[in-house]
Amino acid sequence: MKTFQYTSELWLARPIQEVFAFFSSAANLETLTPPWLHFHVLTPDPIVMAVGTRIQYRLRLRGFPIRWESKITAWEPPHRFVDQQVCGPYRLWYHEHTFFERDGRTCVRDQVTYAVTGGALINSLLVAPDVRRIFAFRTEKLRELFPDALA
């Protein structure tokens, strides 16, 4: 199976505990996801994040309704967590969130490894542009929510 990588990094002018708390709340996923995906968390609150936690979502991708379920496979507050797709649109989705602090600022790094049906052609034509667009939206939303963010 051919896999692809996406990485983004953003410095936020907030302490690591505050930033990690924001990212570890499943309720904030809707805030960080572009409206064109019509994304909604289906798992009822409260969602207690820990290794093994499963979260179900629904969204629309290119007009098609999709159900997605992810599982938290690593949970290391306030430095790292990983969500992996259990069921959804990708053949593989492994999303590692890492956080580290320097001089009162926190670096948020997203590293995604994914695979799609159709391989490199479908990825280059459809999936990679969407992934970049989704994370660009997320970066702009974080800059809005956490003023003074640095690229």
C-alpha positions as CSV (number, residue, x, y, z in Angstrom):
1,M,0.0,0.0,0.0
2,K,1.4,3.4,-1.1
3,T,1.4,5.9,1.7
4,F,1.6,9.7,1.6
5,Q,2.7,12.2,4.2
6,Y,1.5,15.6,5.3
7,T,3.2,17.8,7.9
8,S,2.3,21.2,9.3
9,E,3.7,23.3,12.1
10,L,2.5,26.4,13.8
11,W,3.8,28.3,16.9
12,L,1.1,29.6,19.2
13,A,1.7,32.3,21.8
14,R,0.2,30.3,24.6
15,P,1.6,27.8,27.2
16,I,1.6,24.1,26.3
17,Q,-1.0,23.1,28.9
18,E,-3.5,25.6,27.4
19,V,-2.8,24.5,23.8
20,F,-2.9,20.8,24.6
21,A,-6.2,21.2,26.5
22,F,-7.7,22.9,23.4
23,F,-6.6,20.1,21.1
24,S,-7.6,17.3,23.4
25,S,-11.2,18.4,23.5
26,A,-13.1,16.6,20.7
27,A,-15.6,19.4,20.7
28,N,-13.0,21.7,19.1
29,L,-12.7,19.4,16.1
30,E,-15.8,21.1,14.6
31,T,-14.2,24.5,15.1
32,L,-11.0,23.4,13.3
33,T,-12.7,21.7,10.4
34,P,-13.7,23.7,7.3
35,P,-17.5,24.3,7.0
36,W,-17.5,22.9,3.5
37,L,-17.0,19.4,5.1
38,H,-20.2,19.7,7.1
39,F,-18.3,17.9,9.9
40,H,-20.1,16.8,13.1
41,V,-18.9,14.8,16.1
42,L,-21.5,12.0,16.7
43,T,-20.1,10.6,19.9
44,P,-22.0,12.1,22.8
45,D,-20.2,14.3,25.4
46,P,-18.4,14.0,27.6
47,I,-15.6,12.3,25.5
48,V,-12.8,11.3,27.8
49,M,-9.6,11.2,25.9
50,A,-7.3,8.3,26.6
51,V,-5.7,5.4,24.7
52,G,-8.6,3.4,23.3
53,T,-11.1,6.2,23.1
54,R,-13.2,6.0,19.9
55,I,-14.9,9.0,18.4
56,Q,-17.4,8.9,15.6
57,Y,-18.0,11.7,13.1
58,R,-20.0,12.4,10.0
59,L,-19.0,14.7,7.2
60,R,-19.6,15.3,3.5
61,L,-16.7,15.0,1.1
62,R,-17.3,16.2,-2.4
63,G,-21.0,15.9,-1.7
64,F,-20.9,12.3,-0.5
65,P,-21.9,11.6,3.1
66,I,-19.2,9.8,5.1
67,R,-19.0,8.2,8.5
68,W,-15.6,8.2,10.2
69,E,-14.5,6.6,13.4
70,S,-11.1,7.2,14.9
71,K,-9.3,5.7,17.9
72,I,-6.8,7.3,20.1
73,T,-3.8,5.0,20.0
74,A,-1.3,7.2,21.9
75,W,-2.0,9.7,24.7
76,E,0.9,11.5,26.3
77,P,-0.3,14.8,27.8
78,P,0.7,17.5,27.2
79,H,3.2,16.5,24.5
80,R,1.6,14.0,22.1
81,F,-1.4,12.1,21.0
82,V,-2.3,10.0,17.9
83,D,-5.6,9.3,16.3
84,Q,-6.0,6.5,13.8
85,Q,-8.9,5.9,11.5
86,V,-10.8,2.7,12.4
87,C,-13.5,3.2,9.7
88,G,-13.7,6.0,7.1
89,P,-12.7,7.3,3.6
90,Y,-9.0,6.4,3.8
91,R,-7.3,3.1,3.5
92,L,-5.0,4.4,6.3
93,W,-5.1,7.5,8.4
94,Y,-2.5,8.0,11.1
95,H,-2.4,11.5,12.6
96,E,0.2,12.3,15.2
97,H,-0.2,15.6,17.1
98,T,2.9,16.8,18.9
99,F,3.4,19.8,21.1
100,F,6.5,21.4,22.6
101,E,7.1,24.6,24.4
102,R,9.8,27.2,24.2
103,D,9.9,30.7,25.7
104,G,6.2,30.6,26.6
105,R,5.1,29.6,23.1
106,T,3.9,26.2,22.0
107,C,4.7,24.5,18.7
108,V,1.8,22.5,17.3
109,R,3.0,19.9,14.8
110,D,0.7,17.6,12.8
111,Q,2.1,14.7,11.0
112,V,-0.3,12.6,8.9
113,T,0.4,9.4,7.1
114,Y,-2.4,8.2,4.9
115,A,-3.2,5.9,2.0
116,V,-6.1,6.2,-0.5
117,T,-7.8,3.9,-2.9
118,G,-6.4,4.7,-6.4
119,G,-2.9,5.4,-5.1
120,A,-0.7,8.3,-6.3
121,L,-3.0,9.5,-9.1
122,I,-6.1,9.9,-7.0
123,N,-3.9,11.4,-4.2
124,S,-2.3,14.0,-6.5
125,L,-5.6,15.0,-8.2
126,L,-8.1,14.9,-5.3
127,V,-6.8,13.9,-1.9
128,A,-3.6,15.8,-1.4
129,P,-5.2,19.2,-2.5
130,D,-8.1,18.6,0.0
131,V,-5.7,17.7,2.8
132,R,-3.7,20.8,2.2
133,R,-6.9,22.9,2.0
134,I,-8.2,21.4,5.3
135,F,-5.0,22.1,7.2
136,A,-4.7,25.6,5.7
137,F,-8.2,26.3,7.1
138,R,-7.1,24.8,10.4
139,T,-4.0,27.1,10.5
140,E,-6.0,30.2,9.8
141,K,-8.6,29.2,12.4
142,L,-5.8,28.7,15.0
143,R,-4.3,32.1,14.2
144,E,-7.8,33.6,14.8
145,L,-8.3,31.7,18.1
146,F,-4.7,32.2,19.3
147,P,-3.6,35.7,18.2
148,D,0.1,36.2,17.6
149,A,0.6,32.8,16.1
150,L,3.8,32.4,14.1
151,A,4.3,30.1,11.1
